Amino acid sequence: MAGTKTNAGRFFEDYAVGQTIHHAVPRTVKGGERALYHALYPARHALYSSDQFARSCGMPFSPMDDLITFHIVFGKTVPDVSLNAVANLGYAQGRWLAPVWPGDTLRSVSEVIGVKQNSNGKTGVVYVRTAGYNQDDTKVLEYVRWVMVRKRDINAPAPAEVVPNLPKALSLGQLHIPDDLDFTNYDFTLAGEPHRWGDYEIGEKIDHVDGVTVEEAEHMMATRLWQNTAKVHFDTSARPDGSRLIYGGHVISMARALSFNGLANAQMIVGLNGGAHANPCLSGDTIRAWSEVLDKADTSAPGVGAIRLRLVATKGGDPFKLKGEDGKYLPDVLLDLDYWALMPK
């Protein structure tokens, strides 16, 4: 007798606006996550590398990397949101609301805020707002993402279309600056570069120079680390071309780590204004990155400025080129990410 205890995941017609999904399984994060993260990516930002450096910046010790928090909270949602995804399409309204410390336990909750069936009738786009909480029920992260999901039955009627109105950027008042963060005694020598907040100009572009070729084993190890179970990252039969699609978060972390060369003092990501995975990334691609300064803002924290950056990951081509004359992303562009970071003044 065939069993019915396994879960094939949700399909497009299983989502409805207003639905709340409590995701399994909570995850306690410790130094192992940090060690693996720094092994997978060339991550070198000092605040996430040194307890002593973090204490000089007013923090009790070094918090977990901001993108570790993102990946863990995101990974919890995959079995319920994107197990049957064709692709993760974009992000908006992301806010890091509290530091995550070694020993914290994270869980995720999502609310469906939009649905839109595609014209082909075979897939649809689902919009969710996800929040990550620690063991004290403190919200540590929230963000919106939208994902293209297959339909179980192509003859199922299309739902009423609801597309959320998402502002293009967070305001300075929406950004959370950790309590006691203080960059007045910031050590630029130990951080690796002398460039302060005031040294960057709006419109300035930075080529981060270095590149990393992505290998099959490492991107699957990273995706398993975050307990992301999306089939397209592991199962070659899940995509028509027989390739494994590299988790978009892997590209984000790689590009952020590469941005150290030129932005070593952009220490903390505190806001995610928007993001798009412009083209698929596959094993063998060499990821490179460049950034553009979009905006700057002063903050009330001592010695701390906020800088808004566009981070672009590519797999070749000329730096600083993003879209063609038709307004579409160039084929070599992998990621277009718009975020706020904190930097010493």
Rosetta silent file (secondary structure, phi, psi, omega in degrees, C-alpha in Angstrom):
SEQUENCE: MAGTKTNAGRFFEDYAVGQTIHHAVPRTVKGGERALYHALYPARHALYSSDQFARSCGMPFSPMDDLITFHIVFGKTVPDVSLNAVANLGYAQGRWLAPVWPGDTLRSVSEVIGVKQNSNGKTGVVYVRTAGYNQDDTKVLEYVRWVMVRKRDINAPAPAEVVPNLPKALSLGQLHIPDDLDFTNYDFTLAGEPHRWGDYEIGEKIDHVDGVTVEEAEHMMATRLWQNTAKVHFDTSARPDGSRLIYGGHVISMARALSFNGLANAQMIVGLNGGAHANPCLSGDTIRAWSEVLDKADTSAPGVGAIRLRLVATKGGDPFKLKGEDGKYLPDVLLDLDYWALMPK
SCORE:     score description
SCORE:     0.000 S_00000001
   1 L     0.000  125.882 -177.439    0.000    0.000    0.000 S_00000001
   2 L   -68.862  137.578  178.953    1.508    3.315   -1.065 S_00000001
   3 L   -82.013  160.139 -179.703    2.189    5.760    1.748 S_00000001
   4 L  -128.276   23.930 -175.406    0.943    9.350    1.792 S_00000001
   5 L   -88.796  -14.008 -179.473    3.216   10.813    4.446 S_00000001
   6 L   -81.785  162.606 -173.741    5.654   12.536    2.116 S_00000001
   7 L  -121.241  119.494  179.634    5.202   16.109    0.958 S_00000001
   8 L   -83.975   -1.073 -179.647    5.498   17.123   -2.686 S_00000001
   9 L    86.640  164.279  179.154    5.501   20.802   -1.735 S_00000001
  10 L   -81.003  147.625  173.009    3.052   23.558   -2.540 S_00000001
  11 L  -112.627  173.843 -170.744    2.123   24.511   -6.074 S_00000001
  12 H   -54.495  -42.700 -175.810    0.845   27.857   -7.309 S_00000001
  13 H   -72.606   -3.970  178.551   -2.819   27.103   -6.709 S_00000001
  14 H   -87.197   -3.375 -177.674   -2.070   26.229   -3.059 S_00000001
  15 L  -103.250  144.359  176.425   -1.335   29.865   -2.158 S_00000001
  16 L  -142.456  140.765 -179.735   -3.866   32.502   -1.163 S_00000001
  17 L   -59.848  133.534 -178.164   -3.356   36.095   -0.116 S_00000001
  18 L    98.281  -11.962  178.657   -3.459   36.399    3.674 S_00000001
  19 L   -64.214  136.741  174.438   -2.154   32.888    4.277 S_00000001
  20 E  -113.293  131.492 -176.901    0.359   32.592    7.154 S_00000001
  21 E  -121.760  120.786  174.527    2.951   29.826    7.034 S_00000001
  22 E   -95.402  117.291 -170.542    5.016   28.792   10.061 S_00000001
  23 L   -91.009  140.547  168.207    8.129   27.125    8.714 S_00000001
  24 L   -87.550  158.889   -1.451   10.012   24.148   10.141 S_00000001
  25 L  -120.476  138.077  178.102   12.748   23.579   11.465 S_00000001
  26 L   -57.356  150.844 -175.765   14.283   26.038   14.005 S_00000001
  27 E  -132.508  122.917  173.381   18.060   26.312   13.733 S_00000001
  28 E   -88.717  125.240 -175.303   20.558   27.108   16.503 S_00000001
  29 L  -105.036  137.178 -179.656   23.542   28.910   14.994 S_00000001
  30 L  -138.094 -164.995 -176.596   27.042   28.738   16.408 S_00000001
  31 H   -62.329  -22.779  179.811   30.644   29.199   15.344 S_00000001
  32 H   -62.517  -40.620  178.012   30.393   26.322   12.884 S_00000001
  33 H   -61.290  -42.156 -179.957   28.112   28.315   10.602 S_00000001
  34 H   -65.084  -44.454 -178.670   30.579   31.195   10.613 S_00000001
  35 H   -61.217  -43.703  179.270   33.567   28.946    9.889 S_00000001
  36 H   -67.912  -39.353  178.639   31.794   27.289    6.972 S_00000001
  37 H   -59.742  -44.790 -178.435   30.542   30.627    5.662 S_00000001
  38 H   -74.483  -18.225  173.562   34.070   32.032    5.654 S_00000001
  39 H   -80.132  -33.154 -177.167   35.335   28.859    3.991 S_00000001
  40 H   -80.691  -30.206 -176.966   32.746   29.065    1.211 S_00000001
  41 L  -127.142  151.171  177.459   33.151   32.794    0.498 S_00000001
  42 L   -79.340   56.174 -175.262   36.181   35.098    0.736 S_00000001
  43 L   -78.544  126.599 -175.667   34.458   36.991    3.571 S_00000001
  44 L  -138.019   10.032 -179.081   36.803   39.342    5.421 S_00000001
  45 L   -63.305  129.953 -166.227   34.779   42.182    6.925 S_00000001
  46 H   -64.381  -35.005 -176.888   36.406   42.838   10.293 S_00000001
  47 H   -61.887  -28.574 -178.627   33.255   43.232   12.379 S_00000001
  48 H   -99.813    4.420 -177.867   32.308   39.624   11.584 S_00000001
  49 L  -112.229  -22.807 -170.184   35.831   38.267   11.921 S_00000001
  50 L  -137.360  122.928  173.481   37.101   39.571   15.270 S_00000001
  51 H   -61.771  -41.026 -178.401   35.558   39.795   18.738 S_00000001
  52 H   -62.973  -43.521  178.455   38.183   42.375   19.666 S_00000001
  53 H   -63.043  -43.561  179.745   37.345   44.541   16.637 S_00000001
  54 H   -61.017  -40.420  178.921   33.619   44.247   17.390 S_00000001
  55 H   -64.913  -35.220  177.311   34.210   45.341   21.010 S_00000001
  56 H   -67.098  -15.912  177.938   36.121   48.397   19.762 S_00000001
  57 L  -102.482   15.182  173.811   32.924   49.250   17.834 S_00000001
  58 L    90.635   -0.067 -178.382   30.741   49.063   20.944 S_00000001
  59 L   -97.265  153.701 -177.072   29.438   45.516   20.527 S_00000001
  60 L   -66.586  -35.153  173.972   29.937   42.778   23.160 S_00000001
  61 L  -166.642 -176.194 -173.045   31.574   40.451   20.625 S_00000001
  62 L   -73.419  123.756  176.090   31.375   39.625   16.947 S_00000001
  63 L   -75.393  171.504  173.004   27.815   38.952   15.695 S_00000001
  64 L   -68.980  147.292  177.178   26.985   36.424   13.017 S_00000001
  65 L   -53.239  139.404 -177.087   27.446   37.694    9.462 S_00000001
  66 H   -58.029  -35.793 -179.444   24.325   39.496    8.297 S_00000001
  67 H   -77.529  -20.697  169.573   23.993   37.204    5.282 S_00000001
  68 H   -61.024  -46.044  177.024   24.206   34.101    7.486 S_00000001
  69 H   -57.325  -46.401 -179.475   21.019   35.384    9.118 S_00000001
  70 H   -59.987  -48.150 -176.233   19.468   35.961    5.705 S_00000001
  71 H   -64.106  -39.830 -178.963   20.363   32.503    4.386 S_00000001
  72 H   -67.898  -46.682  179.191   19.083   30.661    7.462 S_00000001
  73 H   -62.492  -42.564  178.249   15.792   32.562    7.573 S_00000001
  74 H   -62.802  -46.762 -176.559   15.418   32.120    3.803 S_00000001
  75 H   -58.150  -35.504  178.440   16.290   28.419    3.910 S_00000001
  76 H   -59.633  -31.309 -172.598   13.487   27.682    6.371 S_00000001
  77 H   -81.690  -17.751 -169.478   10.951   29.002    3.831 S_00000001
  78 H   -60.282  -47.221 -178.361   12.008   26.914    0.842 S_00000001
  79 H   -59.731  -25.081 -177.258   10.017   23.707    1.524 S_00000001
  80 H   -99.996  -21.952 -172.711    6.835   25.784    1.850 S_00000001
  81 H  -114.403  -42.984 -169.681    7.419   28.556   -0.681 S_00000001
  82 L  -130.444   22.528  177.571    9.854   27.568   -3.406 S_00000001
  83 L   -60.803  -37.459 -179.762   10.259   23.784   -3.431 S_00000001
  84 L  -105.986   30.109 -177.826    8.518   23.707   -6.809 S_00000001
  85 E   -74.874  147.352  166.695    9.935   27.006   -7.979 S_00000001
  86 E   -83.699  -41.099  179.058   11.105   27.696  -11.491 S_00000001
  87 E  -165.855  148.522  169.461   13.135   30.636  -10.195 S_00000001
  88 E   -86.230  125.624 -166.633   13.410   33.071   -7.312 S_00000001
  89 E   -97.925  -37.862 -175.825   12.767   36.422   -8.955 S_00000001
  90 E  -174.741  173.959 -177.650   13.466   39.257   -6.550 S_00000001
  91 E  -136.704  158.476  174.037   13.566   40.886   -3.123 S_00000001
  92 E  -161.867  164.034  170.221   12.417   44.118   -1.510 S_00000001
  93 E    53.221   39.597  178.729   11.873   45.793    1.857 S_00000001
  94 E   -87.179  132.659  179.853   14.548   43.784    3.669 S_00000001
  95 E  -137.691  127.822  171.361   15.522   44.970    7.162 S_00000001
  96 E   -88.487  117.857 -166.891   17.993   43.526    9.653 S_00000001
  97 L  -107.034  -14.984  177.114   16.343   44.368   12.973 S_00000001
  98 L  -161.664  144.078  176.567   18.637   42.841   15.621 S_00000001
  99 L   -63.083  149.334  172.595   22.090   41.230   15.644 S_00000001
 100 L  -106.364  130.156 -175.856   22.224   37.433   15.703 S_00000001
 101 L  -110.432  151.816  173.309   24.730   35.995   18.172 S_00000001
 102 L   -53.017  130.158 -176.451   26.304   32.535   18.344 S_00000001
 103 L   102.733  -14.073  176.821   23.870   30.366   20.279 S_00000001
 104 L   -70.626  150.351  176.766   20.719   32.090   18.996 S_00000001
 105 E  -113.847  125.400 -174.720   17.931   29.908   17.591 S_00000001
 106 E  -110.630  142.676  173.301   16.172   31.177   14.465 S_00000001
 107 E  -137.582  164.960 -174.141   12.769   30.359   13.003 S_00000001
 108 E  -131.073  144.863  175.393   10.802   31.799   10.088 S_00000001
 109 E  -134.744  135.764  179.484    7.201   32.828    9.422 S_00000001
 110 E  -124.735  147.878  171.915    5.826   33.983    6.053 S_00000001
 111 E  -119.811  131.769  176.356    2.644   35.727    4.945 S_00000001
 112 E   -76.402  120.795 -176.307    1.399   35.478    1.359 S_00000001
 113 E  -116.396   -0.534  178.016    0.882   39.063    0.180 S_00000001
 114 E  -170.163  150.224  174.292    0.353   38.578   -3.558 S_00000001
 115 E  -144.192  142.463  178.818   -0.382   36.085   -6.353 S_00000001
 116 E  -152.498  116.200  178.407   -0.334   36.494  -10.119 S_00000001
 117 E   -75.144  139.596  177.594   -0.772   33.730  -12.691 S_00000001
 118 L   -77.362  159.754 -174.421    1.535   33.971  -15.716 S_00000001
 119 L   -65.136  -23.254  179.766    0.127   34.242  -19.213 S_00000001
 120 L   -74.850  -11.517  178.976    1.291   30.729  -20.136 S_00000001
 121 L    73.398   -0.420 -177.470   -1.097   29.266  -17.544 S_00000001
 122 L  -100.023  -20.071 -176.865    1.577   26.838  -16.354 S_00000001
 123 E  -140.686  169.768  175.048    3.184   28.946  -13.629 S_00000001
 124 E  -152.209  165.692  179.702    2.476   31.882  -11.374 S_00000001
 125 E  -105.854  129.860  178.341    4.278   34.370   -9.179 S_00000001
 126 E  -113.053  130.700  177.736    3.826   34.227   -5.404 S_00000001
 127 E  -106.570  129.783  178.140    4.801   37.185   -3.183 S_00000001
 128 E  -131.524  146.789  170.288    5.624   36.523    0.482 S_00000001
 129 E  -107.466  117.858 -175.160    6.731   38.658    3.397 S_00000001
 130 E  -110.049  139.926  175.262    9.026   36.590    5.616 S_00000001
 131 E  -124.961  139.961  173.867   10.153   37.346    9.166 S_00000001
 132 E  -108.670  136.764 -177.929   12.890   35.631   11.145 S_00000001
 133 E  -123.895  150.349  173.825   12.675   35.413   14.932 S_00000001
 134 L   -95.178 -172.562 -175.015   15.127   34.380   17.612 S_00000001
 135 L   -66.037  -17.362  178.435   14.470   32.286   20.731 S_00000001
 136 L   -96.561   10.537 -175.598   13.087   35.351   22.547 S_00000001
 137 L    62.759   23.463  171.678   10.592   36.000   19.742 S_00000001
 138 L   -81.681  129.716  178.472   12.563   39.091   18.757 S_00000001
 139 E   -74.920  121.558 -177.281   12.265   39.787   15.057 S_00000001
 140 E  -102.100  -20.998 -176.191   15.794   39.781   13.639 S_00000001
 141 E  -158.843  144.080  168.605   15.027   40.078    9.920 S_00000001
 142 E  -144.489  149.192  178.668   12.151   40.712    7.551 S_00000001
 143 E  -162.586  161.868  172.744   11.980   40.882    3.764 S_00000001
 144 E  -109.365  139.484  170.313    9.665   40.431    0.790 S_00000001
 145 E  -140.022  159.806  175.528   10.463   38.081   -2.054 S_00000001
 146 E  -132.455  142.399 -169.757    8.627   36.830   -5.094 S_00000001
 147 E  -139.214  141.612  175.961    9.077   33.487   -6.747 S_00000001
 148 E   -88.285  124.592 -173.573    7.776   31.770   -9.893 S_00000001
 149 E  -123.210  141.726  177.318    6.070   28.503   -8.953 S_00000001
 150 E   -69.224  152.133  170.207    4.711   25.690  -11.118 S_00000001
 151 L   -88.007  145.969  173.900    1.013   24.867  -11.185 S_00000001
 152 L   -74.078  -42.244 -176.701   -0.066   21.371  -10.204 S_00000001
 153 L  -127.804  110.667 -176.850   -3.015   21.503  -12.637 S_00000001
 154 L   -66.224  -14.375  178.510   -2.690   23.823  -15.618 S_00000001
 155 L   -89.788   -4.588  177.956   -6.488   23.790  -15.922 S_00000001
 156 L   -63.658  137.639 -177.683   -6.967   25.190  -12.412 S_00000001
 157 L   -64.100  148.207  178.545   -8.591   28.658  -12.620 S_00000001
 158 L   -71.356  139.270  177.045   -6.391   31.679  -12.152 S_00000001
 159 L   -75.225  165.229  173.031   -6.796   33.420   -8.785 S_00000001
 160 L   -60.306  130.476 -175.005   -7.704   37.073   -8.471 S_00000001
 161 L   -74.137  127.031  174.559   -4.504   38.957   -9.216 S_00000001
 162 E  -132.316  116.113  177.859   -2.937   40.775   -6.261 S_00000001
 163 L  -118.600  116.722 -176.394    0.449   42.466   -6.740 S_00000001
 164 L   -67.247  148.041  175.248    1.770   44.305   -3.680 S_00000001
 165 L   -87.338  111.181 -174.797    2.935   47.894   -3.958 S_00000001
 166 L  -114.372  114.052  177.474    6.570   47.794   -2.852 S_00000001
 167 L   -55.250  149.539 -175.231    8.485   51.080   -2.436 S_00000001
 168 L   -71.046  -23.877 -176.976   11.767   51.176   -4.341 S_00000001
 169 L  -151.517  151.784  171.712   13.874   51.942   -1.283 S_00000001
 170 L   -77.132  147.181  173.714   13.829   51.980    2.496 S_00000001
 171 L   -84.771  163.227  178.921   14.066   55.359    4.181 S_00000001
 172 H   -58.240  -36.786 -179.591   16.797   56.086    6.702 S_00000001
 173 H   -65.859  -19.019  178.710   14.174   55.960    9.458 S_00000001
 174 H   -86.320  -10.861 -178.976   13.357   52.358    8.551 S_00000001
 175 L   -82.559  136.202  177.071   16.940   51.210    9.071 S_00000001
 176 L   -99.169  125.355  175.427   17.816   49.651   12.423 S_00000001
 177 L  -104.234  125.811 -176.911   21.235   50.498   13.836 S_00000001
 178 L   -55.106  140.920  177.967   22.367   48.086   16.573 S_00000001
 179 L   -55.734  139.153  174.790   22.334   49.524   20.076 S_00000001
 180 L    71.683    4.542  176.440   25.713   50.865   21.231 S_00000001
 181 L   -64.128  128.691 -173.060   27.288   50.682   17.745 S_00000001
 182 L  -146.705  115.471 -178.610   30.072   53.275   17.803 S_00000001
 183 L  -102.970   15.388 -177.001   32.643   53.800   15.050 S_00000001
 184 L   -69.650  -24.015  177.376   34.506   56.716   16.682 S_00000001
 185 L  -108.207   26.869 -175.801   37.421   54.426   17.611 S_00000001
 186 L   -62.271  132.785 -178.953   37.341   52.480   14.352 S_00000001
 187 L   -99.154  100.074 -176.686   40.696   50.968   13.376 S_00000001
 188 H   -68.277  -30.319  178.850   41.069   51.418    9.627 S_00000001
 189 H   -64.610  -47.575  179.265   44.369   49.537    9.555 S_00000001
 190 H   -68.591  -30.547 -179.903   42.847   46.389   11.019 S_00000001
 191 H   -70.876  -27.249  173.350   39.754   46.773    8.833 S_00000001
 192 L   111.700  -15.299  178.561   41.947   46.655    5.733 S_00000001
 193 L  -147.330  152.705 -178.516   41.254   49.936    3.916 S_00000001
 194 L   -89.291   -2.819 -167.192   41.447   53.670    4.750 S_00000001
 195 L   -78.639  121.494  179.836   38.297   54.747    2.896 S_00000001
 196 L   -94.829  172.432  176.368   35.641   56.457    5.050 S_00000001
 197 H   -52.955  -42.844 -177.554   31.995   57.254    4.396 S_00000001
 198 H   -71.134  -13.057 -179.656   32.994   60.774    3.352 S_00000001
 199 H   -82.799  -10.087 -177.946   35.424   59.440    0.741 S_00000001
 200 L  -101.418  140.148 -179.990   32.626   57.987   -1.395 S_00000001
 201 L  -115.310  142.927  176.872   30.566   60.102   -3.793 S_00000001
 202 L   -60.187  130.855 -176.833   27.069   59.418   -5.092 S_00000001
 203 L    97.133  -13.449  178.921   27.416   58.049   -8.615 S_00000001
 204 L   -66.307  140.986  177.999   30.880   56.616   -7.987 S_00000001
 205 E  -120.117  142.168 -174.460   31.474   53.134   -9.404 S_00000001
 206 E  -128.222  122.000  172.842   33.942   50.582   -8.054 S_00000001
 207 E   -87.727  119.808 -175.620   35.324   47.566   -9.894 S_00000001
 208 E   -82.927    1.815  164.209   36.066   44.942   -7.245 S_00000001
 209 E    72.226  -54.206 -169.113   38.661   43.358   -9.565 S_00000001
 210 E   -79.391  162.608  176.551   38.691   39.795   -8.220 S_00000001
 211 E  -140.374  154.251  176.506   36.746   36.771   -9.442 S_00000001
 212 E  -133.564  126.115  176.508   35.814   33.340   -8.101 S_00000001
 213 E   -83.672  127.704 -176.182   34.872   30.366  -10.266 S_00000001
 214 L   -85.115  130.682  178.352   31.944   28.472   -8.773 S_00000001
 215 L  -105.427  154.370 -175.864   32.284   24.715   -8.480 S_00000001
 216 H   -59.147  -46.286 -173.589   29.431   22.197   -8.296 S_00000001
 217 H   -65.671  -41.954 -173.647   30.335   20.739   -4.918 S_00000001
 218 H   -70.722  -36.544 -179.380   30.754   24.011   -3.044 S_00000001
 219 H   -71.590  -31.191  175.918   27.473   25.599   -4.115 S_00000001
 220 H   -72.763  -36.167  175.405   25.570   22.457   -3.118 S_00000001
 221 H   -61.342  -44.782  179.140   27.410   22.371    0.220 S_00000001
 222 H   -60.938  -44.998 -176.742   26.445   25.995    0.823 S_00000001
 223 H   -67.124  -37.344  174.596   22.820   25.383   -0.069 S_00000001
 224 H   -66.658  -35.369  178.864   22.642   22.338    2.211 S_00000001
 225 H   -56.884  -37.928 -179.918   24.215   24.402    4.998 S_00000001
 226 L   -88.482    6.430  179.561   21.189   26.697    4.894 S_00000001
 227 L    57.239   35.500  176.454   18.832   23.696    4.685 S_00000001
 228 L   -86.916  117.163 -172.397   17.545   24.983    1.363 S_00000001
 229 L  -103.624   11.405 -176.904   15.835   21.999   -0.302 S_00000001
 230 L   -56.449  129.588 -172.572   14.843   23.527   -3.666 S_00000001
 231 H   -61.553  -34.875 -173.612   15.089   20.767   -6.271 S_00000001
 232 H   -65.778  -15.240 -179.322   16.678   22.945   -8.965 S_00000001
 233 H   -88.827  -13.349 -172.444   19.858   23.284   -6.874 S_00000001
 234 L  -128.570  -35.324 -168.024   20.502   19.538   -6.513 S_00000001
 235 L  -102.754  112.864 -177.005   18.483   17.427   -8.940 S_00000001
 236 H   -67.190  -15.829  177.813   19.603   17.510  -12.574 S_00000001
 237 H   -84.543   -3.702 -176.757   16.202   16.211  -13.690 S_00000001
 238 H   -84.560   -9.321  179.639   14.489   19.308  -12.235 S_00000001
 239 L  -127.504  143.171 -175.534   15.642   21.569  -15.085 S_00000001
 240 L   -58.248  -32.364 -176.913   15.171   21.015  -18.835 S_00000001
 241 L   -88.897    2.273  177.080   18.884   21.487  -19.590 S_00000001
 242 L    74.317   13.295  179.548   19.985   18.992  -16.917 S_00000001
 243 L   -98.778  161.598  172.782   22.006   21.577  -14.996 S_00000001
 244 L   -97.263  121.273  178.059   21.877   22.469  -11.321 S_00000001
 245 L   -74.060  130.196  179.519   20.855   26.079  -10.810 S_00000001
 246 L   -77.604  129.249  178.868   23.090   27.814   -8.278 S_00000001
 247 L   -50.346  128.627 -177.848   21.160   29.235   -5.325 S_00000001
 248 H   -58.676  -31.980  177.930   20.867   32.976   -5.810 S_00000001
 249 H   -64.531  -28.321  176.520   21.943   33.593   -2.223 S_00000001
 250 H   -64.672  -39.912  177.711   25.259   31.914   -3.044 S_00000001
 251 H   -67.536  -40.712  178.615   25.804   34.573   -5.707 S_00000001
 252 H   -59.520  -48.909 -178.284   24.812   37.323   -3.261 S_00000001
 253 H   -65.853  -37.768  179.128   27.319   36.158   -0.647 S_00000001
 254 H   -65.281  -44.354 -179.369   30.072   35.700   -3.201 S_00000001
 255 H   -66.281  -41.560  178.304   29.542   39.180   -4.640 S_00000001
 256 H   -61.917  -42.388  178.754   29.347   40.763   -1.185 S_00000001
 257 H   -65.460  -41.114  177.977   32.608   39.059   -0.180 S_00000001
 258 H   -64.092  -27.764 -177.983   34.302   40.186   -3.395 S_00000001
 259 L   -70.531   -8.637  175.705   33.173   43.762   -2.684 S_00000001
 260 H   -53.090  -38.154  179.898   35.587   43.856    0.260 S_00000001
 261 H   -76.013   90.634 -176.520   38.178   45.081   -2.261 S_00000001
 262 H   120.017  -23.209 -179.996   37.031   48.698   -2.416 S_00000001
 263 H  -137.366   41.531 -178.326   34.325   48.545    0.266 S_00000001
 264 L   -62.331  -23.673 -176.565   36.104   46.895    3.208 S_00000001
 265 L   -98.407    4.018  170.166   34.542   49.418    5.587 S_00000001
 266 L   -80.149   77.661 -163.099   30.944   48.847    4.494 S_00000001
 267 L   -72.378  -47.324 -171.426   30.700   46.678    7.588 S_00000001
 268 E  -120.816  129.848  169.075   27.035   45.875    8.193 S_00000001
 269 E   -82.923  124.365 -179.027   24.162   45.301    5.786 S_00000001
 270 E  -121.000  -12.897  179.658   21.062   46.783    7.420 S_00000001
 271 E  -148.956  141.929  176.801   18.625   47.203    4.536 S_00000001
 272 E  -119.055  102.003 -177.233   17.748   45.437    1.281 S_00000001
 273 E   -73.684  -38.204 -179.349   15.949   47.864   -1.020 S_00000001
 274 E  -176.547  162.880  179.560   15.586   45.488   -3.917 S_00000001
 275 E  -166.295  148.564  178.114   17.252   42.727   -5.805 S_00000001
 276 E  -141.569  135.883  170.266   16.941   40.669   -8.945 S_00000001
 277 E   -88.731   97.132 -167.365   18.585   37.466  -10.125 S_00000001
 278 L   -69.630  -39.367  179.879   19.008   38.699  -13.670 S_00000001
 279 L  -144.990  155.840 -178.969   20.305   35.489  -15.275 S_00000001
 280 L   -67.943  147.688  174.208   20.988   31.960  -14.029 S_00000001
 281 L  -110.646  133.802 -177.491   24.366   31.085  -12.551 S_00000001
 282 L  -127.800  160.299  178.002   25.764   27.624  -13.231 S_00000001
 283 L   -55.470  138.176 -177.021   28.819   25.678  -12.142 S_00000001
 284 L    97.848  -17.958  175.708   31.928   26.834  -13.988 S_00000001
 285 L   -70.791  141.936  175.429   30.831   30.468  -14.127 S_00000001
 286 E  -101.394  115.855 -176.945   33.351   32.948  -12.723 S_00000001
 287 E   -85.336  127.993  172.191   31.614   35.514  -10.533 S_00000001
 288 E  -124.329  168.317 -174.985   32.932   39.071  -10.574 S_00000001
 289 E  -148.115  149.698  169.077   31.417   42.154   -8.990 S_00000001
 290 E  -141.840  158.696 -177.652   31.177   45.920   -9.202 S_00000001
 291 E  -129.953  155.459  173.298   29.336   48.490   -7.104 S_00000001
 292 E  -130.118  135.232  176.461   27.760   51.904   -7.564 S_00000001
 293 E   -81.059  116.815 -176.882   27.135   54.417   -4.768 S_00000001
 294 E   -95.591  -32.429 -176.186   23.441   55.316   -4.992 S_00000001
 295 E  -165.856  164.376  175.284   22.950   57.451   -1.881 S_00000001
 296 E  -141.798  150.820  178.173   24.412   58.420    1.484 S_00000001
 297 E  -150.360  143.501  174.371   22.837   59.433    4.776 S_00000001
 298 E   -78.905  156.933  175.684   24.071   60.503    8.193 S_00000001
 299 L  -128.641  168.452 -179.866   22.902   58.586   11.250 S_00000001
 300 L   -83.472   -9.984  179.566   22.572   59.411   14.940 S_00000001
 301 L   -74.280  139.756 -175.680   25.006   56.649   15.945 S_00000001
 302 L   -62.128  122.001  176.847   28.463   57.987   16.850 S_00000001
 303 L    73.980   10.035 -172.703   30.815   57.882   13.893 S_00000001
 304 E  -111.005  126.049  171.861   28.369   55.865   11.772 S_00000001
 305 E  -114.126  156.622  176.303   27.201   56.769    8.271 S_00000001
 306 E  -108.205  137.266  179.946   24.785   54.888    6.009 S_00000001
 307 E  -129.943  131.282  179.498   25.659   54.225    2.389 S_00000001
 308 E   -98.829  125.657 -171.604   23.309   52.896   -0.260 S_00000001
 309 E  -127.042  141.109  165.996   25.033   50.634   -2.770 S_00000001
 310 E   -97.744  122.692  177.844   24.139   48.793   -5.948 S_00000001
 311 E  -110.224  120.285 -177.968   26.042   45.508   -6.036 S_00000001
 312 E  -116.284  125.038  174.022   26.201   43.831   -9.439 S_00000001
 313 E  -102.693  137.341  179.880   27.528   40.311   -9.958 S_00000001
 314 E  -131.931  168.484  173.651   28.541   39.268  -13.452 S_00000001
 315 L  -118.744   30.733  179.423   30.075   36.268  -15.176 S_00000001
 316 L   137.840 -166.012 -179.902   32.164   38.323  -17.583 S_00000001
 317 L    77.853  179.128 -178.070   31.743   41.256  -19.866 S_00000001
 318 L   -78.849  138.281  175.307   32.754   44.843  -19.221 S_00000001
 319 L   -64.672  153.721  175.921   32.333   46.226  -15.701 S_00000001
 320 L    76.190    6.091  174.224   29.711   48.934  -15.113 S_00000001
 321 L  -106.225  125.312 -171.319   27.444   47.700  -17.916 S_00000001
 322 L  -115.246  -49.833 -175.041   24.079   46.510  -16.634 S_00000001
 323 E  -130.945  155.753  177.033   21.360   46.667  -19.294 S_00000001
 324 L   -85.486 -177.684 -179.854   21.133   46.816  -23.064 S_00000001
 325 L   -63.565  -22.015  179.123   19.382   49.399  -25.212 S_00000001
 326 L   -82.546   -0.573  179.489   16.194   47.352  -24.867 S_00000001
 327 L    84.243   -0.252 -179.715   16.225   47.920  -21.079 S_00000001
 328 L   -94.397  152.492  178.336   16.840   44.248  -20.337 S_00000001
 329 E   -60.020  140.410  174.854   19.709   42.913  -18.269 S_00000001
 330 L   -65.671  151.244 -173.968   22.742   41.939  -20.309 S_00000001
 331 L   -63.568  -20.428  179.653   23.243   38.144  -20.486 S_00000001
 332 L   -85.903   -8.074 -178.608   26.426   38.284  -18.367 S_00000001
 333 E   -83.288  125.756 -179.723   24.678   39.988  -15.433 S_00000001
 334 E   -99.099  -37.704 -170.597   23.790   37.563  -12.639 S_00000001
 335 E  -145.384  138.738  172.554   22.662   39.810   -9.801 S_00000001
 336 E  -130.064  104.981 -171.993   21.487   43.380   -9.296 S_00000001
 337 E  -121.449  132.292 -178.343   21.246   44.113   -5.564 S_00000001
 338 E  -116.687  115.393 -174.552   20.383   47.448   -3.922 S_00000001
 339 E  -143.096  158.923  172.883   21.257   47.632   -0.219 S_00000001
 340 E  -101.699  137.594  175.305   22.070   49.941    2.711 S_00000001
 341 E  -131.889  160.249  177.312   25.252   49.378    4.736 S_00000001
 342 E  -102.899  138.009 -171.868   26.835   51.069    7.757 S_00000001
 343 E  -143.264  145.572  177.502   30.277   52.615    7.393 S_00000001
 344 E   -68.197  141.243  178.605   32.582   54.707    9.625 S_00000001
 345 L   -85.733    0.000    0.000   32.550   58.435    8.978 S_00000001
